[in-house]
């Protein structure tokens, strides 16, 4: 969440800086408006690219986590079954000891 706020703040500062730079530059109003529109369009394309890349990375992370969770689940299952088997063997051994007494 903190990285997201940092990214939004950086982008907002960048947009504000571009807008101030364009507004203070000596040019006709129509030229300035066109530059602002072009800059906004360019920024929009960049943001879409960042969003798409982020979504792709999140999809990759999700697939990785799912794979790891499946592997972990199988490992936990195997360990639980082994513990149950060990407990059964110990219980049988104890029953044999009690029978011998």
Jmol script that loads the backbone (N, CA, C; Angstrom):
load data "model"
ATOM      1  N   UNK A   1       0.824  -1.183   0.000  1.00  0.00           N
ATOM      2  CA  UNK A   1       0.000   0.000   0.000  1.00  0.00           C
ATOM      3  C   UNK A   1       0.868   1.247   0.000  1.00  0.00           C
ATOM      4  N   UNK A   2       1.975   1.226   0.735  1.00  0.00           N
ATOM      5  CA  UNK A   2       2.868   2.354   0.819  1.00  0.00           C
ATOM      6  C   UNK A   2       3.499   2.655  -0.537  1.00  0.00           C
ATOM      7  N   UNK A   3       3.868   1.616  -1.278  1.00  0.00           N
ATOM      8  CA  UNK A   3       4.460   1.804  -2.606  1.00  0.00           C
ATOM      9  C   UNK A   3       3.439   2.416  -3.555  1.00  0.00           C
ATOM     10  N   UNK A   4       2.192   2.034  -3.402  1.00  0.00           N
ATOM     11  CA  UNK A   4       1.137   2.576  -4.254  1.00  0.00           C
ATOM     12  C   UNK A   4       0.987   4.079  -3.998  1.00  0.00           C
ATOM     13  N   UNK A   5       1.007   4.488  -2.739  1.00  0.00           N
ATOM     14  CA  UNK A   5       0.891   5.906  -2.418  1.00  0.00           C
ATOM     15  C   UNK A   5       2.087   6.677  -2.966  1.00  0.00           C
ATOM     16  N   UNK A   6       3.252   6.077  -2.883  1.00  0.00           N
ATOM     17  CA  UNK A   6       4.458   6.709  -3.405  1.00  0.00           C
ATOM     18  C   UNK A   6       4.358   6.889  -4.918  1.00  0.00           C
ATOM     19  N   UNK A   7       3.885   5.868  -5.614  1.00  0.00           N
ATOM     20  CA  UNK A   7       3.729   5.941  -7.063  1.00  0.00           C
ATOM     21  C   UNK A   7       2.714   7.011  -7.445  1.00  0.00           C
ATOM     22  N   UNK A   8       1.594   7.058  -6.754  1.00  0.00           N
ATOM     23  CA  UNK A   8       0.558   8.059  -7.048  1.00  0.00           C
ATOM     24  C   UNK A   8       1.095   9.458  -6.781  1.00  0.00           C
ATOM     25  N   UNK A   9       1.798   9.633  -5.673  1.00  0.00           N
ATOM     26  CA  UNK A   9       2.373  10.936  -5.355  1.00  0.00           C
ATOM     27  C   UNK A   9       3.401  11.385  -6.380  1.00  0.00           C
ATOM     28  N   UNK A  10       4.224  10.443  -6.826  1.00  0.00           N
ATOM     29  CA  UNK A  10       5.245  10.751  -7.838  1.00  0.00           C
ATOM     30  C   UNK A  10       4.591  11.167  -9.147  1.00  0.00           C
ATOM     31  N   UNK A  11       3.591  10.405  -9.559  1.00  0.00           N
ATOM     32  CA  UNK A  11       2.909  10.726 -10.814  1.00  0.00           C
ATOM     33  C   UNK A  11       2.174  12.057 -10.726  1.00  0.00           C
ATOM     34  N   UNK A  12       1.544  12.323  -9.591  1.00  0.00           N
ATOM     35  CA  UNK A  12       0.849  13.601  -9.412  1.00  0.00           C
ATOM     36  C   UNK A  12       1.842  14.757  -9.468  1.00  0.00           C
ATOM     37  N   UNK A  13       2.990  14.594  -8.834  1.00  0.00           N
ATOM     38  CA  UNK A  13       4.016  15.624  -8.887  1.00  0.00           C
ATOM     39  C   UNK A  13       4.546  15.841 -10.290  1.00  0.00           C
ATOM     40  N   UNK A  14       4.710  14.744 -11.029  1.00  0.00           N
ATOM     41  CA  UNK A  14       5.177  14.835 -12.412  1.00  0.00           C
ATOM     42  C   UNK A  14       4.179  15.588 -13.274  1.00  0.00           C
ATOM     43  N   UNK A  15       2.905  15.255 -13.136  1.00  0.00           N
ATOM     44  CA  UNK A  15       1.851  15.925 -13.920  1.00  0.00           C
ATOM     45  C   UNK A  15       1.795  17.402 -13.557  1.00  0.00           C
ATOM     46  N   UNK A  16       1.865  17.711 -12.260  1.00  0.00           N
ATOM     47  CA  UNK A  16       1.824  19.107 -11.831  1.00  0.00           C
ATOM     48  C   UNK A  16       3.026  19.876 -12.374  1.00  0.00           C
ATOM     49  N   UNK A  17       4.191  19.259 -12.333  1.00  0.00           N
ATOM     50  CA  UNK A  17       5.393  19.918 -12.855  1.00  0.00           C
ATOM     51  C   UNK A  17       5.307  20.199 -14.347  1.00  0.00           C
ATOM     52  N   UNK A  18       4.791  19.226 -15.095  1.00  0.00           N
ATOM     53  CA  UNK A  18       4.633  19.420 -16.542  1.00  0.00           C
ATOM     54  C   UNK A  18       3.629  20.532 -16.807  1.00  0.00           C
ATOM     55  N   UNK A  19       2.513  20.521 -16.093  1.00  0.00           N
ATOM     56  CA  UNK A  19       1.485  21.539 -16.297  1.00  0.00           C
ATOM     57  C   UNK A  19       2.021  22.931 -15.968  1.00  0.00           C
ATOM     58  N   UNK A  20       2.734  23.069 -14.867  1.00  0.00           N
ATOM     59  CA  UNK A  20       3.295  24.378 -14.489  1.00  0.00           C
ATOM     60  C   UNK A  20       4.325  24.830 -15.517  1.00  0.00           C
ATOM     61  N   UNK A  21       5.152  23.908 -15.968  1.00  0.00           N
ATOM     62  CA  UNK A  21       6.148  24.248 -16.981  1.00  0.00           C
ATOM     63  C   UNK A  21       5.509  24.722 -18.275  1.00  0.00           C
ATOM     64  N   UNK A  22       4.452  24.073 -18.678  1.00  0.00           N
ATOM     65  CA  UNK A  22       3.766  24.468 -19.916  1.00  0.00           C
ATOM     66  C   UNK A  22       3.034  25.795 -19.754  1.00  0.00           C
ATOM     67  N   UNK A  23       2.436  25.984 -18.581  1.00  0.00           N
ATOM     68  CA  UNK A  23       1.679  27.214 -18.366  1.00  0.00           C
ATOM     69  C   UNK A  23       2.577  28.442 -18.223  1.00  0.00           C
ATOM     70  N   UNK A  24       3.777  28.262 -17.761  1.00  0.00           N
ATOM     71  CA  UNK A  24       4.671  29.410 -17.592  1.00  0.00           C
ATOM     72  C   UNK A  24       5.539  29.670 -18.828  1.00  0.00           C
ATOM     73  N   UNK A  25       5.546  28.752 -19.769  1.00  0.00           N
ATOM     74  CA  UNK A  25       6.339  28.943 -20.988  1.00  0.00           C
ATOM     75  C   UNK A  25       5.637  29.962 -21.890  1.00  0.00           C
ATOM     76  N   UNK A  26       6.428  30.790 -22.551  1.00  0.00           N
ATOM     77  CA  UNK A  26       5.809  31.793 -23.430  1.00  0.00           C
ATOM     78  C   UNK A  26       5.309  31.143 -24.726  1.00  0.00           C
ATOM     79  N   UNK A  27       4.001  30.991 -24.831  1.00  0.00           N
ATOM     80  CA  UNK A  27       3.382  30.428 -26.039  1.00  0.00           C
ATOM     81  C   UNK A  27       1.934  30.874 -26.078  1.00  0.00           C
ATOM     82  N   UNK A  28       1.316  30.714 -27.243  1.00  0.00           N
ATOM     83  CA  UNK A  28      -0.097  31.045 -27.381  1.00  0.00           C
ATOM     84  C   UNK A  28      -0.924  30.104 -26.505  1.00  0.00           C
ATOM     85  N   UNK A  29      -2.088  30.551 -26.130  1.00  0.00           N
ATOM     86  CA  UNK A  29      -2.980  29.739 -25.314  1.00  0.00           C
ATOM     87  C   UNK A  29      -3.362  28.435 -25.998  1.00  0.00           C
ATOM     88  N   UNK A  30      -3.625  28.494 -27.300  1.00  0.00           N
ATOM     89  CA  UNK A  30      -4.016  27.286 -28.032  1.00  0.00           C
ATOM     90  C   UNK A  30      -2.865  26.282 -28.077  1.00  0.00           C
ATOM     91  N   UNK A  31      -1.636  26.804 -28.244  1.00  0.00           N
ATOM     92  CA  UNK A  31      -0.467  25.916 -28.254  1.00  0.00           C
ATOM     93  C   UNK A  31      -0.268  25.270 -26.880  1.00  0.00           C
ATOM     94  N   UNK A  32      -0.435  26.068 -25.857  1.00  0.00           N
ATOM     95  CA  UNK A  32      -0.263  25.553 -24.494  1.00  0.00           C
ATOM     96  C   UNK A  32      -1.308  24.480 -24.195  1.00  0.00           C
ATOM     97  N   UNK A  33      -2.567  24.748 -24.575  1.00  0.00           N
ATOM     98  CA  UNK A  33      -3.624  23.754 -24.350  1.00  0.00           C
ATOM     99  C   UNK A  33      -3.322  22.462 -25.112  1.00  0.00           C
ATOM    100  N   UNK A  34      -2.809  22.589 -26.313  1.00  0.00           N
ATOM    101  CA  UNK A  34      -2.479  21.398 -27.106  1.00  0.00           C
ATOM    102  C   UNK A  34      -1.337  20.619 -26.454  1.00  0.00           C
ATOM    103  N   UNK A  35      -0.341  21.333 -25.946  1.00  0.00           N
ATOM    104  CA  UNK A  35       0.769  20.666 -25.263  1.00  0.00           C
ATOM    105  C   UNK A  35       0.274  19.934 -24.012  1.00  0.00           C
ATOM    106  N   UNK A  36      -0.614  20.594 -23.277  1.00  0.00           N
ATOM    107  CA  UNK A  36      -1.173  19.953 -22.082  1.00  0.00           C
ATOM    108  C   UNK A  36      -1.956  18.708 -22.472  1.00  0.00           C
ATOM    109  N   UNK A  37      -2.759  18.799 -23.528  1.00  0.00           N
ATOM    110  CA  UNK A  37      -3.538  17.645 -23.986  1.00  0.00           C
ATOM    111  C   UNK A  37      -2.607  16.520 -24.433  1.00  0.00           C
ATOM    112  N   UNK A  38      -1.549  16.866 -25.153  1.00  0.00           N
ATOM    113  CA  UNK A  38      -0.583  15.852 -25.601  1.00  0.00           C
ATOM    114  C   UNK A  38       0.120  15.192 -24.409  1.00  0.00           C
ATOM    115  N   UNK A  39       0.501  16.019 -23.447  1.00  0.00           N
ATOM    116  CA  UNK A  39       1.161  15.485 -22.252  1.00  0.00           C
ATOM    117  C   UNK A  39       0.218  14.568 -21.478  1.00  0.00           C
ATOM    118  N   UNK A  40      -1.035  14.967 -21.365  1.00  0.00           N
ATOM    119  CA  UNK A  40      -2.017  14.137 -20.654  1.00  0.00           C
ATOM    120  C   UNK A  40      -2.215  12.810 -21.382  1.00  0.00           C
ATOM    121  N   UNK A  41      -2.272  12.877 -22.704  1.00  0.00           N
ATOM    122  CA  UNK A  41      -2.435  11.660 -23.495  1.00  0.00           C
ATOM    123  C   UNK A  41      -1.233  10.738 -23.330  1.00  0.00           C
ATOM    124  N   UNK A  42      -0.048  11.320 -23.366  1.00  0.00           N
ATOM    125  CA  UNK A  42       1.175  10.539 -23.183  1.00  0.00           C
ATOM    126  C   UNK A  42       1.211   9.910 -21.793  1.00  0.00           C
ATOM    127  N   UNK A  43       0.843  10.684 -20.785  1.00  0.00           N
ATOM    128  CA  UNK A  43       0.832  10.179 -19.417  1.00  0.00           C
ATOM    129  C   UNK A  43      -0.185   9.047 -19.273  1.00  0.00           C
ATOM    130  N   UNK A  44      -1.322   9.192 -19.930  1.00  0.00           N
ATOM    131  CA  UNK A  44      -2.365   8.165 -19.881  1.00  0.00           C
ATOM    132  C   UNK A  44      -1.844   6.854 -20.476  1.00  0.00           C
ATOM    133  N   UNK A  45      -1.134   6.945 -21.592  1.00  0.00           N
ATOM    134  CA  UNK A  45      -0.556   5.744 -22.214  1.00  0.00           C
ATOM    135  C   UNK A  45       0.467   5.093 -21.291  1.00  0.00           C
ATOM    136  N   UNK A  46       1.305   5.911 -20.657  1.00  0.00           N
ATOM    137  CA  UNK A  46       2.314   5.370 -19.745  1.00  0.00           C
ATOM    138  C   UNK A  46       1.657   4.682 -18.557  1.00  0.00           C
ATOM    139  N   UNK A  47       0.611   5.307 -18.006  1.00  0.00           N
ATOM    140  CA  UNK A  47      -0.088   4.711 -16.868  1.00  0.00           C
ATOM    141  C   UNK A  47      -0.748   3.393 -17.249  1.00  0.00           C
ATOM    142  N   UNK A  48      -1.311   3.330 -18.447  1.00  0.00           N
ATOM    143  CA  UNK A  48      -1.897   2.067 -18.904  1.00  0.00           C
ATOM    144  C   UNK A  48      -0.826   0.991 -19.025  1.00  0.00           C
ATOM    145  N   UNK A  49       0.335   1.376 -19.541  1.00  0.00           N
ATOM    146  CA  UNK A  49       1.438   0.422 -19.655  1.00  0.00           C
ATOM    147  C   UNK A  49       1.880  -0.083 -18.288  1.00  0.00           C
ATOM    148  N   UNK A  50       1.993   0.833 -17.330  1.00  0.00           N
ATOM    149  CA  UNK A  50       2.377   0.441 -15.971  1.00  0.00           C
ATOM    150  C   UNK A  50       1.315  -0.468 -15.367  1.00  0.00           C
ATOM    151  N   UNK A  51       0.045  -0.112 -15.558  1.00  0.00           N
ATOM    152  CA  UNK A  51      -1.050  -0.919 -15.006  1.00  0.00           C
ATOM    153  C   UNK A  51      -1.042  -2.324 -15.614  1.00  0.00           C
ATOM    154  N   UNK A  52      -0.849  -2.407 -16.921  1.00  0.00           N
ATOM    155  CA  UNK A  52      -0.822  -3.718 -17.577  1.00  0.00           C
ATOM    156  C   UNK A  52       0.355  -4.555 -17.080  1.00  0.00           C
ATOM    157  N   UNK A  53       1.509  -3.929 -16.947  1.00  0.00           N
ATOM    158  CA  UNK A  53       2.691  -4.650 -16.458  1.00  0.00           C
ATOM    159  C   UNK A  53       2.464  -5.134 -15.030  1.00  0.00           C
ATOM    160  N   UNK A  54       1.876  -4.267 -14.218  1.00  0.00           N
ATOM    161  CA  UNK A  54       1.597  -4.635 -12.831  1.00  0.00           C
ATOM    162  C   UNK A  54       0.622  -5.795 -12.769  1.00  0.00           C
ATOM    163  N   UNK A  55      -0.416  -5.770 -13.592  1.00  0.00           N
ATOM    164  CA  UNK A  55      -1.394  -6.855 -13.603  1.00  0.00           C
ATOM    165  C   UNK A  55      -0.733  -8.160 -14.046  1.00  0.00           C
ATOM    166  N   UNK A  56       0.134  -8.089 -15.036  1.00  0.00           N
ATOM    167  CA  UNK A  56       0.852  -9.290 -15.485  1.00  0.00           C
ATOM    168  C   UNK A  56       1.720  -9.851 -14.361  1.00  0.00           C
ATOM    169  N   UNK A  57       2.420  -8.963 -13.660  1.00  0.00           N
ATOM    170  CA  UNK A  57       3.273  -9.404 -12.558  1.00  0.00           C
ATOM    171  C   UNK A  57       2.439 -10.002 -11.426  1.00  0.00           C
ATOM    172  N   UNK A  58       1.279  -9.412 -11.162  1.00  0.00           N
ATOM    173  CA  UNK A  58       0.406  -9.957 -10.122  1.00  0.00           C
ATOM    174  C   UNK A  58      -0.139 -11.328 -10.522  1.00  0.00           C
ATOM    175  N   UNK A  59      -0.448 -11.507 -11.806  1.00  0.00           N
ATOM    176  CA  UNK A  59      -0.903 -12.813 -12.277  1.00  0.00           C
ATOM    177  C   UNK A  59       0.191 -13.865 -12.110  1.00  0.00           C
ATOM    178  N   UNK A  60       1.425 -13.490 -12.424  1.00  0.00           N
ATOM    179  CA  UNK A  60       2.552 -14.413 -12.254  1.00  0.00           C
ATOM    180  C   UNK A  60       2.739 -14.762 -10.773  1.00  0.00           C
ATOM    181  N   UNK A  61       2.637 -13.757  -9.916  1.00  0.00           N
ATOM    182  CA  UNK A  61       2.780 -13.980  -8.482  1.00  0.00           C
ATOM    183  C   UNK A  61       1.671 -14.893  -7.961  1.00  0.00           C
ATOM    184  N   UNK A  62       0.467 -14.669  -8.429  1.00  0.00           N
ATOM    185  CA  UNK A  62      -0.666 -15.496  -8.010  1.00  0.00           C
ATOM    186  C   UNK A  62      -0.435 -16.954  -8.405  1.00  0.00           C
ATOM    187  N   UNK A  63       0.007 -17.182  -9.644  1.00  0.00           N
ATOM    188  CA  UNK A  63       0.271 -18.548 -10.107  1.00  0.00           C
ATOM    189  C   UNK A  63       1.369 -19.195  -9.265  1.00  0.00           C
ATOM    190  N   UNK A  64       2.396 -18.434  -8.957  1.00  0.00           N
ATOM    191  CA  UNK A  64       3.496 -18.953  -8.136  1.00  0.00           C
ATOM    192  C   UNK A  64       3.007 -19.323  -6.738  1.00  0.00           C
ATOM    193  N   UNK A  65       2.212 -18.451  -6.139  1.00  0.00           N
ATOM    194  CA  UNK A  65       1.693 -18.723  -4.799  1.00  0.00           C
ATOM    195  C   UNK A  65       0.783 -19.947  -4.813  1.00  0.00           C
ATOM    196  N   UNK A  66      -0.061 -20.053  -5.833  1.00  0.00           N
ATOM    197  CA  UNK A  66      -0.941 -21.218  -5.930  1.00  0.00           C
ATOM    198  C   UNK A  66      -0.132 -22.508  -6.046  1.00  0.00           C
ATOM    199  N   UNK A  67       0.898 -22.497  -6.854  1.00  0.00           N
ATOM    200  CA  UNK A  67       1.753 -23.673  -7.007  1.00  0.00           C
ATOM    201  C   UNK A  67       2.424 -24.028  -5.687  1.00  0.00           C
ATOM    202  N   UNK A  68       2.972 -23.016  -5.026  1.00  0.00           N
ATOM    203  CA  UNK A  68       3.641 -23.248  -3.744  1.00  0.00           C
ATOM    204  C   UNK A  68       2.653 -23.760  -2.703  1.00  0.00           C
ATOM    205  N   UNK A  69       1.448 -23.221  -2.700  1.00  0.00           N
ATOM    206  CA  UNK A  69       0.443 -23.669  -1.731  1.00  0.00           C
ATOM    207  C   UNK A  69       0.045 -25.122  -2.001  1.00  0.00           C
ATOM    208  N   UNK A  70      -0.093 -25.474  -3.269  1.00  0.00           N
ATOM    209  CA  UNK A  70      -0.423 -26.867  -3.603  1.00  0.00           C
ATOM    210  C   UNK A  70       0.696 -27.804  -3.155  1.00  0.00           C
ATOM    211  N   UNK A  71       1.935 -27.407  -3.411  1.00  0.00           N
ATOM    212  CA  UNK A  71       3.076 -28.220  -2.972  1.00  0.00           C
ATOM    213  C   UNK A  71       3.114 -28.323  -1.451  1.00  0.00           C
ATOM    214  N   UNK A  72       2.858 -27.202  -0.794  1.00  0.00           N
ATOM    215  CA  UNK A  72       2.856 -27.182   0.663  1.00  0.00           C
ATOM    216  C   UNK A  72       1.735 -28.066   1.207  1.00  0.00           C
ATOM    217  N   UNK A  73       0.561 -27.988   0.582  1.00  0.00           N
ATOM    218  CA  UNK A  73      -0.568 -28.811   1.024  1.00  0.00           C
ATOM    219  C   UNK A  73      -0.240 -30.294   0.905  1.00  0.00           C
ATOM    220  N   UNK A  74       0.375 -30.681  -0.202  1.00  0.00           N
ATOM    221  CA  UNK A  74       0.747 -32.083  -0.393  1.00  0.00           C
ATOM    222  C   UNK A  74       1.778 -32.509   0.650  1.00  0.00           C
ATOM    223  N   UNK A  75       2.735 -31.630   0.931  1.00  0.00           N
ATOM    224  CA  UNK A  75       3.770 -31.934   1.922  1.00  0.00           C
ATOM    225  C   UNK A  75       3.148 -32.079   3.314  1.00  0.00           C
ATOM    226  N   UNK A  76       2.258 -31.177   3.662  1.00  0.00           N
ATOM    227  CA  UNK A  76       1.602 -31.242   4.971  1.00  0.00           C
ATOM    228  C   UNK A  76       0.772 -32.511   5.071  1.00  0.00           C
ATOM    229  N   UNK A  77       0.066 -32.839   4.011  1.00  0.00           N
ATOM    230  CA  UNK A  77      -0.751 -34.058   3.997  1.00  0.00           C
ATOM    231  C   UNK A  77       0.133 -35.284   4.235  1.00  0.00           C
ATOM    232  N   UNK A  78       1.247 -35.363   3.534  1.00  0.00           N
ATOM    233  CA  UNK A  78       2.161 -36.495   3.698  1.00  0.00           C
ATOM    234  C   UNK A  78       2.689 -36.568   5.126  1.00  0.00           C
ATOM    235  N   UNK A  79       3.028 -35.437   5.703  1.00  0.00           N
ATOM    236  CA  UNK A  79       3.549 -35.421   7.069  1.00  0.00           C
ATOM    237  C   UNK A  79       2.480 -35.847   8.081  1.00  0.00           C
ATOM    238  N   UNK A  80       1.263 -35.377   7.883  1.00  0.00           N
ATOM    239  CA  UNK A  80       0.182 -35.764   8.791  1.00  0.00           C
ATOM    240  C   UNK A  80      -0.069 -37.264   8.704  1.00  0.00           C
ATOM    241  N   UNK A  81      -0.094 -37.800   7.494  1.00  0.00           N
ATOM    242  CA  UNK A  81      -0.298 -39.242   7.331  1.00  0.00           C
ATOM    243  C   UNK A  81       0.837 -40.038   7.981  1.00  0.00           C
ATOM    244  N   UNK A  82       2.051 -39.542   7.848  1.00  0.00           N
ATOM    245  CA  UNK A  82       3.197 -40.213   8.476  1.00  0.00           C
ATOM    246  C   UNK A  82       3.077 -40.176   9.999  1.00  0.00           C
ATOM    247  N   UNK A  83       2.645 -39.042  10.529  1.00  0.00           N
ATOM    248  CA  UNK A  83       2.455 -38.937  11.981  1.00  0.00           C
ATOM    249  C   UNK A  83       1.358 -39.881  12.473  1.00  0.00           C
ATOM    250  N   UNK A  84       0.295 -39.983  11.712  1.00  0.00           N
ATOM    251  CA  UNK A  84      -0.788 -40.903  12.083  1.00  0.00           C
ATOM    252  C   UNK A  84      -0.278 -42.343  12.088  1.00  0.00           C
ATOM    253  N   UNK A  85       0.481 -42.682  11.069  1.00  0.00           N
ATOM    254  CA  UNK A  85       1.017 -44.049  10.985  1.00  0.00           C
ATOM    255  C   UNK A  85       1.966 -44.330  12.146  1.00  0.00           C
ATOM    256  N   UNK A  86       2.803 -43.354  12.464  1.00  0.00           N
ATOM    257  CA  UNK A  86       3.720 -43.519  13.593  1.00  0.00           C
ATOM    258  C   UNK A  86       2.936 -43.680  14.898  1.00  0.00           C
ATOM    259  N   UNK A  87       1.895 -42.894  15.048  1.00  0.00           N
ATOM    260  CA  UNK A  87       1.065 -42.990  16.256  1.00  0.00           C
ATOM    261  C   UNK A  87       0.394 -44.353  16.350  1.00  0.00           C
ATOM    262  N   UNK A  88      -0.073 -44.859  15.225  1.00  0.00           N
ATOM    263  CA  UNK A  88      -0.703 -46.193  15.221  1.00  0.00           C
ATOM    264  C   UNK A  88       0.310 -47.259  15.649  1.00  0.00           C
ATOM    265  N   UNK A  89       1.514 -47.154  15.095  1.00  0.00           N
ATOM    266  CA  UNK A  89       2.546 -48.140  15.438  1.00  0.00           C
ATOM    267  C   UNK A  89       2.895 -48.074  16.922  1.00  0.00           C
ATOM    268  N   UNK A  90       3.027 -46.886  17.454  1.00  0.00           N
ATOM    269  CA  UNK A  90       3.330 -46.734  18.879  1.00  0.00           C
ATOM    270  C   UNK A  90       2.183 -47.270  19.735  1.00  0.00           C
ATOM    271  N   UNK A  91       0.958 -47.000  19.294  1.00  0.00           N
ATOM    272  CA  UNK A  91      -0.207 -47.487  20.025  1.00  0.00           C
ATOM    273  C   UNK A  91      -0.241 -49.012  20.018  1.00  0.00           C
ATOM    274  N   UNK A  92       0.047 -49.624  18.880  1.00  0.00           N
ATOM    275  CA  UNK A  92       0.080 -51.086  18.793  1.00  0.00           C
ATOM    276  C   UNK A  92       1.161 -51.651  19.711  1.00  0.00           C
ATOM    277  N   UNK A  93       2.304 -50.970  19.728  1.00  0.00           N
ATOM    278  CA  UNK A  93       3.401 -51.415  20.588  1.00  0.00           C
ATOM    279  C   UNK A  93       2.988 -51.353  22.061  1.00  0.00           C
ATOM    280  N   UNK A  94       2.308 -50.269  22.444  1.00  0.00           N
ATOM    281  CA  UNK A  94       1.853 -50.130  23.828  1.00  0.00           C
ATOM    282  C   UNK A  94       0.821 -51.205  24.167  1.00  0.00           C
ATOM    283  N   UNK A  95      -0.065 -51.501  23.227  1.00  0.00           N
ATOM    284  CA  UNK A  95      -1.060 -52.545  23.469  1.00  0.00           C
ATOM    285  C   UNK A  95      -0.388 -53.921  23.673  1.00  0.00           C
ATOM    286  N   UNK A  96       0.672 -54.176  22.912  1.00  0.00           N
ATOM    287  CA  UNK A  96       1.408 -55.420  23.075  1.00  0.00           C
ATOM    288  C   UNK A  96       2.058 -55.492  24.458  1.00  0.00           C
ATOM    289  N   UNK A  97       2.592 -54.358  24.928  1.00  0.00           N
ATOM    290  CA  UNK A  97       3.222 -54.320  26.251  1.00  0.00           C
ATOM    291  C   UNK A  97       2.176 -54.613  27.340  1.00  0.00           C
ATOM    292  N   UNK A  98       1.001 -54.024  27.186  1.00  0.00           N
ATOM    293  CA  UNK A  98      -0.061 -54.211  28.173  1.00  0.00           C
ATOM    294  C   UNK A  98      -0.520 -55.669  28.158  1.00  0.00           C
ATOM    295  N   UNK A  99      -0.588 -56.285  27.007  1.00  0.00           N
ATOM    296  CA  UNK A  99      -1.023 -57.670  26.882  1.00  0.00           C
ATOM    297  C   UNK A  99      -0.024 -58.603  27.564  1.00  0.00           C
ATOM    298  N   UNK A 100       1.253 -58.258  27.462  1.00  0.00           N
ATOM    299  CA  UNK A 100       2.289 -59.102  28.052  1.00  0.00           C
ATOM    300  C   UNK A 100       2.256 -59.053  29.586  1.00  0.00           C
ATOM    301  N   UNK A 101       1.740 -58.010  30.134  1.00  0.00           N
ATOM    302  CA  UNK A 101       1.708 -57.883  31.590  1.00  0.00           C
ATOM    303  C   UNK A 101       0.624 -58.743  32.114  1.00  0.00           C
TER     304      UNK A 101
END
end "model"
wireframe off; spacefill off
backbone 0.3
color backbone group
